[in-house]
């Protein structure tokens, strides 16, 4: 009897043992209970419909029927996962018996639900992505290798479509944000970069594993991206990572992120690097940021603007055409790096000249760089005539010299009497000597008034002692 009882208690492979375990799982609606059983059934039906549709791509007669079957199975599969969250995870969080993973899962779920009212398109894609991610995490943690391998192909193919839909939605928002403040545009830019980064972290590794013949350039750029995954990133590292993300997006999401939207993202990164340059605490970090800027400008012009066909502004198109001709004409054997920098910096100055006051600091940096590269001259201590005349002593000296010249002219030509006052003569001479100055300088000159000469201050009068008689 003792041996039989031991066998019965430890038996997991007998009929009664399996039946007991199954009943206990059904009674308790946990992850291994009723909901998981339903999800497993719906998942298997969905995968069967998916592979039937995928394998008969050449047979167009059955494609419509199989597409409908797959869509129905797919919707039923997602509803089962959604029901599992509400029936199991919600109750466990409410009863304070959920673990950290389940609490985070429910929090993310409600963040997505909040999008439904104002951003329905984003909500539609985000919810599907979230439910599939949740099931994928469960399968990855499980021990069903054959099912997981079969699920992987469905996972990365479906997730690619969902990410493309999300990015396309952001592209529409950015395209319609003509009069939107820059702060709101920055939020959309951040969403775009975060969405692509999420794809690179979760989906692209699965795609590389399932598709050995993936483009080598994508793999190389992905390896560079992984270098920024460890440690805390500063502003410079974040910009550099976003540069790689944007470069990968041109390969992975060509149609979801149209050229116009990608152009705006590149311009945003260029502005970020300009800010990084002028806020750099030392020369070393400033040079690193400047090198990043040169690389980004080259990538922006080669990979994007050179492929642009339709231009809204003809002046911008001609401006780029002139720049592109100069770039292609550079001799790579004749100080190529320095000449390329000069060309890029001058092109940047041309873009910034419309708002000189706002971009004053970066313009000053660019001009200094041109001097360092031998493409500009620095005039030290130069002051215009108007600036010098602002000082009273210099003005008095100038007036005195003009008076002397007028007197000498009168003595030489006694027949001609002067008809102009000294002040008028001074104004006329200033205009003649400052022909090339800006209009603002001439206005300052014409409004110069001779400063009032104040009498010298005298000290206290000396006390004089009067001798007593």
QUIGI-V885096 format. One record per residue. N is the residue number from 1. RES is the residue in one letter. BURIAL is 1 if it has 24 or more other C-alpha atoms within 12 Angstrom, else 0. Layout:
n=N res=RES burial=BURIAL
n=N res=RES burial=BURIAL
This chain:
n=1 res=X burial=0
n=2 res=X burial=0
n=3 res=X burial=0
n=4 res=X burial=0
n=5 res=X burial=0
n=6 res=X burial=0
n=7 res=X burial=0
n=8 res=X burial=0
n=9 res=X burial=0
n=10 res=X burial=0
n=11 res=X burial=0
n=12 res=X burial=0
n=13 res=X burial=0
n=14 res=X burial=0
n=15 res=X burial=0
n=16 res=X burial=0
n=17 res=X burial=0
n=18 res=X burial=0
n=19 res=X burial=0
n=20 res=X burial=0
n=21 res=X burial=0
n=22 res=X burial=0
n=23 res=X burial=0
n=24 res=X burial=0
n=25 res=X burial=0
n=26 res=X burial=0
n=27 res=X burial=0
n=28 res=X burial=0
n=29 res=X burial=1
n=30 res=X burial=1
n=31 res=X burial=1
n=32 res=X burial=0
n=33 res=X burial=0
n=34 res=X burial=1
n=35 res=X burial=1
n=36 res=X burial=1
n=37 res=X burial=1
n=38 res=X burial=1
n=39 res=X burial=1
n=40 res=X burial=1
n=41 res=X burial=0
n=42 res=X burial=1
n=43 res=X burial=1
n=44 res=X burial=1
n=45 res=X burial=1
n=46 res=X burial=1
n=47 res=X burial=1
n=48 res=X burial=1
n=49 res=X burial=1
n=50 res=X burial=1
n=51 res=X burial=0
n=52 res=X burial=1
n=53 res=X burial=1
n=54 res=X burial=0
n=55 res=X burial=0
n=56 res=X burial=0
n=57 res=X burial=0
n=58 res=X burial=0
n=59 res=X burial=0
n=60 res=X burial=0
n=61 res=X burial=0
n=62 res=X burial=0
n=63 res=X burial=0
n=64 res=X burial=0
n=65 res=X burial=0
n=66 res=X burial=1
n=67 res=X burial=1
n=68 res=X burial=0
n=69 res=X burial=0
n=70 res=X burial=1
n=71 res=X burial=0
n=72 res=X burial=0
n=73 res=X burial=1
n=74 res=X burial=1
n=75 res=X burial=0
n=76 res=X burial=1
n=77 res=X burial=1
n=78 res=X burial=1
n=79 res=X burial=1
n=80 res=X burial=1
n=81 res=X burial=1
n=82 res=X burial=1
n=83 res=X burial=0
n=84 res=X burial=1
n=85 res=X burial=1
n=86 res=X burial=0
n=87 res=X burial=1
n=88 res=X burial=1
n=89 res=X burial=1
n=90 res=X burial=1
n=91 res=X burial=0
n=92 res=X burial=1
n=93 res=X burial=0
n=94 res=X burial=0
n=95 res=X burial=0
n=96 res=X burial=0
n=97 res=X burial=0
n=98 res=X burial=0
n=99 res=X burial=0
n=100 res=X burial=0
n=101 res=X burial=0
n=102 res=X burial=1
n=103 res=X burial=0
n=104 res=X burial=0
n=105 res=X burial=1
n=106 res=X burial=1
n=107 res=X burial=0
n=108 res=X burial=0
n=109 res=X burial=1
n=110 res=X burial=0
n=111 res=X burial=0
n=112 res=X burial=1
n=113 res=X burial=1
n=114 res=X burial=0
n=115 res=X burial=0
n=116 res=X burial=0
n=117 res=X burial=0
n=118 res=X burial=0
n=119 res=X burial=0
n=120 res=X burial=0
n=121 res=X burial=1
n=122 res=X burial=1
n=123 res=X burial=1
n=124 res=X burial=1
n=125 res=X burial=1
n=126 res=X burial=1
n=127 res=X burial=1
n=128 res=X burial=1
n=129 res=X burial=1
n=130 res=X burial=1
n=131 res=X burial=1
n=132 res=X burial=1
n=133 res=X burial=1
n=134 res=X burial=1
n=135 res=X burial=1
n=136 res=X burial=1
n=137 res=X burial=0
n=138 res=X burial=1
n=139 res=X burial=1
n=140 res=X burial=0
n=141 res=X burial=0
n=142 res=X burial=0
n=143 res=X burial=0
n=144 res=X burial=0
n=145 res=X burial=0
n=146 res=X burial=0
n=147 res=X burial=0
n=148 res=X burial=1
n=149 res=X burial=0
n=150 res=X burial=0
n=151 res=X burial=1
n=152 res=X burial=1
n=153 res=X burial=1
n=154 res=X burial=1
n=155 res=X burial=1
n=156 res=X burial=1
n=157 res=X burial=1
n=158 res=X burial=1
n=159 res=X burial=1
n=160 res=X burial=1
n=161 res=X burial=1
n=162 res=X burial=1
n=163 res=X burial=1
n=164 res=X burial=1
n=165 res=X burial=1
n=166 res=X burial=1
n=167 res=X burial=1
n=168 res=X burial=1
n=169 res=X burial=1
n=170 res=X burial=1
n=171 res=X burial=1
n=172 res=X burial=0
n=173 res=X burial=1
n=174 res=X burial=1
n=175 res=X burial=1
n=176 res=X burial=0
n=177 res=X burial=0
n=178 res=X burial=0
n=179 res=X burial=0
n=180 res=X burial=0
n=181 res=X burial=0
n=182 res=X burial=0
n=183 res=X burial=0
n=184 res=X burial=0
n=185 res=X burial=1
n=186 res=X burial=1
n=187 res=X burial=0
n=188 res=X burial=1
n=189 res=X burial=1
n=190 res=X burial=1
n=191 res=X burial=1
n=192 res=X burial=1
n=193 res=X burial=1
n=194 res=X burial=1
n=195 res=X burial=1
n=196 res=X burial=1
n=197 res=X burial=1
n=198 res=X burial=1
n=199 res=X burial=1
n=200 res=X burial=1
n=201 res=X burial=0
n=202 res=X burial=1
n=203 res=X burial=1
n=204 res=X burial=1
n=205 res=X burial=1
n=206 res=X burial=1
n=207 res=X burial=1
n=208 res=X burial=1
n=209 res=X burial=0
n=210 res=X burial=0
n=211 res=X burial=0
n=212 res=X burial=0
n=213 res=X burial=0
n=214 res=X burial=0
n=215 res=X burial=0
n=216 res=X burial=0
n=217 res=X burial=0
n=218 res=X burial=1
n=219 res=X burial=1
n=220 res=X burial=0
n=221 res=X burial=1
n=222 res=X burial=1
n=223 res=X burial=0
n=224 res=X burial=0
n=225 res=X burial=1
n=226 res=X burial=0
n=227 res=X burial=0
n=228 res=X burial=1
n=229 res=X burial=0
n=230 res=X burial=0
n=231 res=X burial=0
n=232 res=X burial=0
n=233 res=X burial=0
n=234 res=X burial=0
n=235 res=X burial=0
n=236 res=X burial=1
n=237 res=X burial=1
n=238 res=X burial=1
n=239 res=X burial=1
n=240 res=X burial=1
n=241 res=X burial=1
n=242 res=X burial=1
n=243 res=X burial=1
n=244 res=X burial=1
n=245 res=X burial=1
n=246 res=X burial=1
n=247 res=X burial=1
n=248 res=X burial=1
n=249 res=X burial=1
n=250 res=X burial=1
n=251 res=X burial=1
n=252 res=X burial=1
n=253 res=X burial=1
n=254 res=X burial=0
n=255 res=X burial=0
n=256 res=X burial=1
n=257 res=X burial=1
n=258 res=X burial=1
n=259 res=X burial=1
n=260 res=X burial=1
n=261 res=X burial=1
n=262 res=X burial=1
n=263 res=X burial=1
n=264 res=X burial=1
n=265 res=X burial=1
n=266 res=X burial=1
n=267 res=X burial=1
n=268 res=X burial=1
n=269 res=X burial=1
n=270 res=X burial=1
n=271 res=X burial=1
n=272 res=X burial=1
n=273 res=X burial=1
n=274 res=X burial=1
n=275 res=X burial=1
n=276 res=X burial=1
n=277 res=X burial=1
n=278 res=X burial=1
n=279 res=X burial=0
n=280 res=X burial=0
n=281 res=X burial=0
n=282 res=X burial=0
n=283 res=X burial=0
n=284 res=X burial=0
n=285 res=X burial=0
n=286 res=X burial=1
n=287 res=X burial=0
n=288 res=X burial=0
n=289 res=X burial=1
n=290 res=X burial=1
n=291 res=X burial=1
n=292 res=X burial=1
n=293 res=X burial=1
n=294 res=X burial=1
n=295 res=X burial=1
n=296 res=X burial=1
n=297 res=X burial=1
n=298 res=X burial=1
n=299 res=X burial=1
n=300 res=X burial=1
n=301 res=X burial=1
n=302 res=X burial=0
n=303 res=X burial=1
n=304 res=X burial=1
n=305 res=X burial=1
n=306 res=X burial=1
n=307 res=X burial=0
n=308 res=X burial=0
n=309 res=X burial=0
n=310 res=X burial=0
n=311 res=X burial=0
n=312 res=X burial=0
n=313 res=X burial=0
n=314 res=X burial=0
n=315 res=X burial=0
n=316 res=X burial=0
n=317 res=X burial=0
n=318 res=X burial=0
n=319 res=X burial=0
n=320 res=X burial=1
n=321 res=X burial=0
n=322 res=X burial=0
n=323 res=X burial=1
n=324 res=X burial=1
n=325 res=X burial=0
n=326 res=X burial=0
n=327 res=X burial=1
n=328 res=X burial=0
n=329 res=X burial=0
n=330 res=X burial=0
n=331 res=X burial=0
n=332 res=X burial=0
n=333 res=X burial=0
n=334 res=X burial=0
n=335 res=X burial=0
n=336 res=X burial=0
n=337 res=X burial=0
n=338 res=X burial=1
n=339 res=X burial=1
n=340 res=X burial=1
n=341 res=X burial=1
n=342 res=X burial=1
n=343 res=X burial=1
n=344 res=X burial=1
n=345 res=X burial=1
n=346 res=X burial=1
n=347 res=X burial=1
n=348 res=X burial=1
n=349 res=X burial=1
n=350 res=X burial=0
n=351 res=X burial=0
n=352 res=X burial=0
n=353 res=X burial=0
n=354 res=X burial=0
n=355 res=X burial=0
n=356 res=X burial=0
n=357 res=X burial=0
n=358 res=X burial=0
n=359 res=X burial=0
n=360 res=X burial=0
n=361 res=X burial=0
n=362 res=X burial=1
n=363 res=X burial=1
n=364 res=X burial=1
n=365 res=X burial=1
n=366 res=X burial=1
n=367 res=X burial=1
n=368 res=X burial=0
n=369 res=X burial=1
n=370 res=X burial=1
n=371 res=X burial=0
n=372 res=X burial=0
n=373 res=X burial=0
n=374 res=X burial=0
n=375 res=X burial=0
n=376 res=X burial=0
n=377 res=X burial=0
n=378 res=X burial=0
n=379 res=X burial=0
n=380 res=X burial=0
n=381 res=X burial=0
n=382 res=X burial=0
n=383 res=X burial=0
n=384 res=X burial=0
n=385 res=X burial=1
n=386 res=X burial=1
n=387 res=X burial=0
n=388 res=X burial=0
n=389 res=X burial=1
n=390 res=X burial=0
n=391 res=X burial=0
n=392 res=X burial=0
n=393 res=X burial=0
n=394 res=X burial=0
n=395 res=X burial=1
n=396 res=X burial=0
n=397 res=X burial=0
n=398 res=X burial=1
n=399 res=X burial=1
n=400 res=X burial=0
n=401 res=X burial=0
n=402 res=X burial=1
n=403 res=X burial=0
n=404 res=X burial=0
n=405 res=X burial=0
n=406 res=X burial=1
n=407 res=X burial=0
n=408 res=X burial=0
n=409 res=X burial=0
n=410 res=X burial=0
n=411 res=X burial=0
n=412 res=X burial=0
n=413 res=X burial=0
n=414 res=X burial=0
n=415 res=X burial=0
n=416 res=X burial=0
n=417 res=X burial=0
n=418 res=X burial=0
n=419 res=X burial=0
n=420 res=X burial=0
n=421 res=X burial=0
n=422 res=X burial=0
n=423 res=X burial=1
n=424 res=X burial=0
n=425 res=X burial=0
n=426 res=X burial=1
n=427 res=X burial=1
n=428 res=X burial=0
n=429 res=X burial=0
n=430 res=X burial=1
n=431 res=X burial=0
n=432 res=X burial=0
n=433 res=X burial=0
n=434 res=X burial=1
n=435 res=X burial=0
n=436 res=X burial=0
n=437 res=X burial=0
n=438 res=X burial=0
n=439 res=X burial=0
n=440 res=X burial=0
n=441 res=X burial=1
n=442 res=X burial=1
n=443 res=X burial=0
n=444 res=X burial=0
n=445 res=X burial=1
n=446 res=X burial=1
n=447 res=X burial=0
n=448 res=X burial=1
n=449 res=X burial=0
n=450 res=X burial=0
n=451 res=X burial=0
n=452 res=X burial=0
n=453 res=X burial=0
n=454 res=X burial=0
n=455 res=X burial=0
n=456 res=X burial=0
n=457 res=X burial=0
n=458 res=X burial=0
n=459 res=X burial=0
n=460 res=X burial=0
n=461 res=X burial=0
n=462 res=X burial=0
n=463 res=X burial=0
n=464 res=X burial=0
n=465 res=X burial=0
n=466 res=X burial=0
n=467 res=X burial=0
n=468 res=X burial=0
n=469 res=X burial=0
